[in-house]
Amino acid sequence: MISELCAELRNYFLRDYMNPEHYIHYGSFVIANGEMQSLPFLKIGQYYRIIGSTFNDGVHKYGAHNRNAEDSETLTDEEFEGTIWEMFVPKEVVDLSAEIQNWISNNADTINSPYQSESFGGYSYTKAIASTGKLSTDWQSHFAGKLNRWRRLTVL
């Protein structure tokens, strides 16, 4: 979810957007046994972005021993030429990501329903409509107020 959230925000949380060369690393990288190999510029548990991989582009968390049941991830083994972005994701954004994932899980039936409203036998429901007049059945609309604080106009 953190990868989708960063893409929506156009924010990959570089420490210094004015000098990205300090946090964007170009080169050859190896993923073996489902893990990114030796990235001395990252700390265990730190998020990073892969660009240029055949199988693993996106945002990931560095270090296998931080994995738990809901955060487990295995990368696909490969060697690639590309970039690794050091990310400095605030705890509030990580917490918001978990909140969004929980909301998606709890509202899956409504989100996936093809109907705007329905009623039968004393039961009825109508999907919420945001102030824009659009249906608020996607996480982007539902959490817009909380997301706006972190939005950027461009990625770099």
Protein Blocks (a to p, Z undefined) as FASTA:
>chain_A
ZZmmmmmnopghiablmlmmlmcccdddddeehiaehifkbcehiacddehiaklgccdd
ehjklpcfklgccddddddddddddddddfklmmmmmmmmmmmmmmmmmmmpcbfbdcee
hiacdddddfkopacfbfklmmmmmmmmmpcfbfZZ
